[in-house]
Amino acid sequence: MHSLRSAVARRLTAVLTALPLLAPVAGAAALAGAAVLAGAAPAAAVDDGQALTPPMGFNNWNSTHCRAEFNEAMVKGIADLFVSKGLKAAGYRYVNLDDCWALPNRDAAGNLVADPVRFPGGIKALADYVHSKGLKFGIYTSAGTKTCDTAGFPGGLGHEQQDAALFASFGVDYLKYDNCNNQGVDARKRYADMAEALRKTGRPIVFSLCEWGENQPWTWASSLGHLWRTTGDIGDSWSSMISIAHRNQPLAPYAGPGRWNDPDMLEVGNGGMSAAEYRTHFTLWSMMSAPLLIGSDLRKATAETFEILSNPDVIALDQDALGKQGTVVSGSGGLVVMAKELANGDRALSLTNETGSTATISARTDALGIGNRAPYALKELWTKAASTNTSGIISASVAPHATVVYRITPGSAPLPPAGTSHLSDLPWTGVSNGWGPVEKDRSNGEQAAGDGRTLTVGGATYAKGLGAHAAGTLTYHLGGRCTALTVDVGVDDESSRTGAVVFQIYRDTVKVADSGVVTTSDAARGLTADLTGGQTLRLVVTDGGNGIDYDHADWAAPRLTCT
């Protein structure tokens, strides 16, 4: 890895400490992944109401590639099994075709033609069958002149509108758009052309950009589609799976409802890993809010494979409505701790042993963004064992290549007093911050606690408030008894250069105030948020679009009114 200049190193460290990433991630591959995202802000998400949780379904490629067993009977059999084996009930919806479904040449009108040997009934009839089961249907092509298989099936480059219209006429609900034979055409243009073509059909189609992470799609693809590959293809081995996890883990700031990092499809059940390794695979993908696309032939699957793929508690982490990708809390010596914030205020905690020997892995609850709120109710999501923790230290003995994963419910937090209070006088129940600690009644000095100065925005000074740094979140327990928050927000005057942030206030999962982009040249902006009936208050600071350098974000004179 090339040496980093100081400003980039600053941003990299901030990424590695945010949300609430408190220690270096595991492995050089993960560090490299963090380096490529340093300073880049995510694009706005497509606002079409699709893929608000990561897509769940099936894709044939990992089990069949282009072999003859990929055919109409297989696809119908998978749809049948989704229903009969409870996978549909567990949340799996998409039955997707991959490469090799078409003939090697277009017809005289330039349309793609289904292989009549593989799919004698045609693609529309197959889509109709899948839809008759209450499921959704997906298809594949490439953003190039040919697809990726060596047989050379026609790709979509230059045929975007024609192919999109054809897919819509089939009843397609999901398109995987690959990256082979792209003729060197700019990736953003190629994927933007297909995104526009899909939009013009008028049919809701989830758009999966399979760009392999070559052009940092996490920084631009959310304005075009709903998920984007962050890596090359996965293989059915521990080394492939865990290296892909390392590359995907640092990209958490870019994921959210309608926009997902995609570390490729699941290998669970294909035979190249042990059951413990497959459980780790499934857990990590769920902790990372990754799409869950089954890649094994379910007609041959064992009971153990169905058990892994159907675990409702682990699936619930992946499908949590908040849509926050989990982050690495620590990763020393191959003992990796991840934390994931959940919509109801719970936390998921995974303890992964990447080494070859059994090891004890520990984490502190105060590193998980839930404060000191013992007793904690713990449920281990594979064994279903329930326990209570009062020490604030959660430990488990973890076998080689295995993962222990808990859902943690914190005890009740103190309620705010009646009347009007300064928020900086109250205890928060969760905190993450982009650089240094959040300061009470001081600006964010980026280093040790207490190193900030008087809060100052646009020349106005404030005796009370919170000094934060993007990206970060503060959480407070309201207990349904508070009605309003009034606050001035702005970038502290000490950030004399490039600071630009967005302040957002959430009542539970509902955004109730948004400042828009605020820069160092702006005066403080007043926000008032209706908190009536809310159980949780979240103060969120995000980057304003120019990287996180100097993003010293002041919540000035925040006044909470409660009954």
Secondary structure, 3 states (H helix, E strand, C coil): CCCCCHHHHHHHHHHHHCCCCCCCCCCHHHHHHHHHHCCCCCCCCCCCCCCCCCCEEEECHHHHCCCCCCCHHHHHHHHHHHHHCCHHHHCCCEEECCCCCECCCCCCCCCCCECCCCCCCCHHHHHHHHHHCCCEEEEEEECCCECCCCCCCECCCCCHHHHHHHHHHHCCCEEEEECCCCCCCCHHHHHHHHHHHHHHHCCCCEEEECCCCCCCHHHCHHHCCCEEECCCCCCCCHHHHHHHHHHHHHHHHHCECCEEEECCCCCCCCCCCCHHHHHHHHHHHHHCCCCEEECCCHHHCCHHHHHHHCCHHHHHHHCCCCCCCCEEEECHHHEEEEEEECCCCCEEEEEEECCCCCEEEEEEHHHCCCCCCCCEEEEECCCCCEEEECCCEEEEEECCCCEEEEEEECCCCCCCCCEEEEHHHCCCCEEECCCCCCEECCCCCCCCCCCCCCEEECCEEECCEEEEECCEEEEEECCCCEEEEEEEEEECCCCCCCCEEEEEEEECCEEEEEEEEEECCCCCEEEEEECCCCCEEEEEEEECCCCCCCCEEEEEEEEEEEC
